[in-house]
């Protein structure tokens, strides 16, 4: 498995943003420990990046690598959906 490069776009410190950040960090540590880079981007602080990655809603998680690029929107609380989007579905089959 190659290294995962993820970018999470949030909009301030809202309830959804905090939950999304916590949820993805927990999943990454559980399934990708030591094998991922996660960048959290606050769109209020770096609005130009929204145009670069075509972000229309926040929170949005983008998996930049491994390719193909994947994106998932929401608070990332649906573990099954997030594991599927990150193509980690086989790693957590007993839990999802």
Secondary structure, DSSP 4 states (H G I P E B T S, - for coil): -PPEEEEEEE-SS-HHHHHHHHHHHHHHHHHHTTSEEEEEEETTT-THHHHHTT--SSSEEEEEESSSPEEEES-S--HHHHHHHTT-TTTTTTT-
